[in-house]
Amino acid sequence: MSPIPLINGFSEICEAYDGVLCDVWGVLHNGQRPRRGVVEALTRYREEKGGKVVLITNAPRPDTHIAEHLAEMGIPDSVYDDITSSGDVVRQHLIDSAPKKVFHIGRDDNLAHYTDLPVTFTEQDEAELILCTSLYDRRVEEPEHYRPLFEELLKSELPFLCANPDVVAEQGDKLVWCAGALAQLYSQMGGTSIIMGKPYAPIYDLAKRKLNAVAGKQIAPDRILAIGDGMPTDIKGANAQNLDVLFVSLGIHAEELGEEHSADDVMKLLGDSGLTAKAAIPRLVW
């Protein structure tokens, strides 16, 4: 495994890349506020270096909603050229596969982003497919609370379409469960889970198409950099796509690494999972 340098700023490596696929939750913000320095880093990359940025997120909502949420949080559109979400690819899958009846697991505000599609949302005993966007209430629930429900759903052998593959995400200073944790449990219980966000190919295919569109050209794979903080999603996905990746080490793995970690600590953490990165950076700063 090649050494993974721990760099101080994105400016140290950015000129090697024409385009960036950048994670959102954990890199741009922590679920409540923007990360310090991230707006400057991506804005300067775009404005001074001419780089293109497509945000790539496992959020179960479409790209337009992500843009609105970022603006409300104080992250301007100077940071990015376009956005690709897990919600985007899941919506397209529902259109293409055309299930007639769908049972939703998750918050009502997530469901609202799918009700315009040509499907009928129904009760579990009538459904042909499960769409999971989140836990019903991640403040008080854990995945094991869903085991009795899954036992009933598995009797009908319903496939489980996961709209957010993240297992956990930062919410301020703590981690909360996401839909990916429910997909894991459903699969462990013998069910079939369908996952289209990171680390799987469909979301990268769409993100790269958007990146090429805003660049007005086909960007060579070795000129694309993925930036992310999640090993099971961002890093694994970039590795599978043969893309260079910048690992933001003080994201969801901050507790494992510790605030004062070294390059060797990063290499061990990634290596233990069979993953690698072009470089690591504690936070995405210029």
C-alpha positions in Angstrom: 0.0 0.0 0.0 1.5 3.4 -1.1 2.0 6.0 1.7 -1.0 8.3 2.2 0.2 11.9 2.9 -1.7 13.9 5.5 -2.0 17.3 3.8 -2.8 20.7 5.4 -4.8 22.2 2.5 -6.7 21.2 -0.7 -4.5 23.7 -2.6 -1.6 21.3 -2.2 -3.1 18.8 -4.7 -6.0 20.5 -6.5 -4.2 21.5 -9.7 -3.9 17.8 -10.6 -7.7 17.6 -11.1 -10.1 19.2 -13.5 -13.2 18.1 -11.5 -14.3 17.1 -8.1 -17.0 14.8 -6.8 -17.5 16.1 -3.2 -19.5 14.5 -0.4 -21.9 16.8 1.5 -22.8 15.5 4.9 -19.6 15.2 7.0 -17.5 17.3 4.5 -19.5 20.4 3.8 -21.5 20.4 7.1 -22.1 18.3 10.2 -25.9 18.2 9.8 -26.3 21.6 11.6 -23.7 24.0 10.4 -21.0 24.4 7.7 -17.5 23.1 8.3 -15.1 26.0 8.8 -13.0 26.7 5.7 -14.9 24.5 3.3 -16.7 27.3 1.4 -13.4 29.0 0.8 -11.7 25.8 -0.3 -14.2 24.8 -3.0 -15.0 28.4 -4.1 -11.3 29.1 -4.7 -10.9 25.8 -6.5 -13.7 26.8 -8.9 -12.9 30.5 -9.3 -9.1 30.5 -9.2 -8.2 27.1 -10.7 -11.2 26.7 -13.0 -12.2 23.4 -11.5 -15.7 22.0 -11.6 -17.5 20.6 -8.5 -20.4 18.2 -8.4 -21.7 17.4 -4.9 -22.5 13.8 -4.5 -24.6 12.9 -1.5 -26.5 9.9 -0.1 -29.4 12.1 1.0 -32.7 10.6 0.0 -34.0 13.9 -1.4 -33.6 15.3 -4.9 -30.8 17.7 -5.9 -33.1 20.8 -5.8 -33.9 20.2 -2.2 -30.3 19.7 -1.3 -29.4 23.1 -2.9 -32.2 24.8 -0.8 -31.0 23.1 2.4 -27.4 24.2 1.7 -28.4 27.8 1.1 -30.5 27.8 4.4 -27.4 26.5 6.2 -25.2 29.3 4.7 -23.4 27.3 2.1 -23.6 29.4 -1.2 -23.8 28.0 -4.7 -20.3 29.4 -5.4 -19.2 26.1 -3.8 -20.5 23.8 -6.6 -21.6 23.5 -10.2 -24.2 20.8 -9.8 -25.5 18.2 -7.3 -26.2 14.5 -7.5 -28.1 12.7 -4.7 -29.1 9.2 -3.9 -32.7 10.5 -4.1 -32.1 11.4 -7.8 -31.1 7.9 -8.8 -33.8 6.2 -6.6 -36.5 8.4 -8.2 -35.3 7.4 -11.6 -35.2 3.7 -10.6 -38.9 4.0 -9.5 -39.8 5.6 -12.8 -37.9 2.9 -14.8 -39.0 -0.1 -12.8 -42.6 1.1 -12.4 -43.7 -0.8 -9.3 -47.5 -0.3 -8.8 -47.6 -0.2 -5.1 -44.9 0.9 -2.6 -44.7 0.8 1.2 -42.7 3.7 2.6 -40.5 3.5 5.7 -39.2 6.9 6.9 -40.2 10.4 7.7 -43.2 12.0 6.0 -41.1 14.9 4.8 -38.9 12.5 2.8 -41.9 10.7 1.3 -43.1 14.1 0.0 -40.2 14.0 -2.6 -41.6 10.9 -4.2 -45.4 11.4 -4.3 -45.2 13.0 -7.8 -44.0 9.7 -9.3 -46.3 7.3 -11.1 -46.5 4.9 -8.1 -49.1 4.3 -5.4 -47.9 4.4 -1.8 -49.9 1.9 0.2 -49.9 -0.3 3.3 -47.4 -3.1 3.8 -49.9 -5.9 3.0 -50.6 -4.5 -0.5 -47.1 -3.5 -1.4 -44.8 -4.9 -4.1 -41.7 -2.9 -3.0 -40.4 -1.2 0.2 -38.9 2.3 -0.2 -36.9 3.3 2.9 -35.7 6.9 3.1 -34.9 7.0 6.9 -35.9 5.8 10.3 -39.3 7.1 11.4 -37.6 8.9 14.3 -33.8 8.6 14.5 -33.8 10.5 17.7 -35.2 7.6 19.7 -35.1 4.5 17.4 -32.4 2.0 16.6 -32.3 -0.5 13.7 -33.3 -3.4 16.0 -36.6 -1.7 16.7 -37.5 -2.7 13.0 -36.9 -6.4 13.4 -40.6 -7.3 14.1 -41.7 -5.2 11.1 -39.1 -6.8 8.8 -40.2 -10.3 9.9 -43.6 -9.5 8.6 -42.4 -7.9 5.4 -40.1 -10.8 4.6 -43.1 -13.1 4.5 -44.0 -11.4 1.3 -40.4 -11.4 0.0 -40.6 -7.7 -0.7 -37.4 -6.1 -2.1 -36.1 -3.2 0.0 -35.1 -0.1 -2.0 -32.7 2.0 0.2 -32.7 5.7 -0.6 -29.9 6.6 1.7 -27.1 4.0 2.0 -25.4 5.8 4.9 -25.4 3.6 8.0 -24.8 6.6 10.3 -24.4 10.4 9.8 -23.2 13.3 12.0 -25.9 15.3 13.6 -24.0 18.1 15.4 -21.7 16.3 17.9 -23.2 12.9 17.7 -23.9 10.1 15.2 -27.4 9.1 14.2 -28.7 6.0 12.3 -29.7 6.3 8.6 -31.6 4.1 6.2 -28.4 2.1 5.3 -28.5 0.6 8.7 -32.0 -0.7 8.1 -31.0 -2.1 4.7 -28.2 -4.0 6.4 -30.6 -5.5 8.9 -33.1 -6.4 6.2 -30.3 -8.2 4.2 -29.0 -10.0 7.3 -32.5 -11.3 7.9 -32.6 -12.8 4.5 -34.2 -10.0 2.4 -33.1 -8.4 -0.8 -31.8 -4.8 -0.5 -31.4 -2.5 -3.6 -28.9 0.2 -3.0 -28.1 2.8 -5.7 -26.2 5.5 -3.8 -22.6 5.5 -2.7 -20.6 3.2 -2.9 -22.5 1.8 -5.9 -22.1 2.7 -9.5 -25.5 4.3 -10.4 -24.9 7.5 -8.4 -21.3 7.8 -9.8 -22.5 7.3 -13.4 -25.0 10.2 -12.9 -22.5 12.4 -11.1 -19.8 12.0 -13.8 -22.3 12.8 -16.5 -23.2 16.0 -14.7 -19.5 16.8 -14.2 -18.7 16.4 -17.9 -21.8 18.5 -18.7 -20.7 21.5 -16.6 -17.1 21.1 -17.9 -18.3 21.0 -21.5 -16.0 18.1 -22.1 -15.2 14.5 -21.2 -13.0 14.7 -18.1 -10.5 11.8 -18.0 -10.9 9.6 -14.9 -7.4 10.4 -13.6 -8.3 14.1 -13.6 -11.3 13.5 -11.3 -10.9 13.6 -7.5 -13.5 12.3 -5.1 -13.6 13.9 -1.6 -15.3 12.2 1.3 -15.2 11.2 4.9 -17.1 7.8 5.0 -15.0 4.7 4.4 -18.0 2.4 3.6 -19.5 4.9 1.1 -17.2 7.7 -0.1 -13.9 5.9 0.0 -15.1 2.4 -1.1 -17.1 4.0 -3.9 -14.2 6.0 -5.2 -11.9 3.0 -5.0 -14.5 0.9 -7.0 -14.6 3.6 -9.6 -10.8 3.8 -9.8 -10.9 7.5 -8.8 -8.4 9.3 -6.7 -9.9 10.1 -3.4 -9.1 12.7 -0.7 -10.1 11.3 2.7 -11.5 13.9 5.1 -10.3 12.2 8.3 -12.2 14.2 11.0 -15.6 13.3 9.6 -17.6 10.3 10.8 -14.3 8.5 11.7 -13.1 11.3 14.0 -13.6 9.3 17.1 -11.6 6.3 15.8 -8.7 8.4 14.7 -8.6 11.1 17.4 -8.0 14.8 16.9 -4.2 14.5 16.8 -3.9 11.5 14.4 -1.0 10.9 12.0 -0.6 9.7 8.4 0.2 6.3 9.8 -3.1 6.2 11.7 -5.0 7.0 8.5 -3.2 4.3 6.6 -3.9 1.7 9.2 -7.6 2.7 9.4 -8.0 2.5 5.6 -5.8 -0.5 5.2 -7.7 -2.5 7.8 -10.8 -2.1 5.5 -8.8 -2.8 2.3 -9.2 0.8 1.2 -6.8 3.5 0.0 -6.7 7.2 -0.7 -4.5 9.6 -2.7 -4.2 11.8 0.4 -5.9 12.7 3.7 -6.9 16.0 5.2 -8.4 16.6 8.6 -11.0 19.1 7.3 -11.5 20.3 3.8 -9.7 23.7 3.9 -7.7 25.6 1.3 
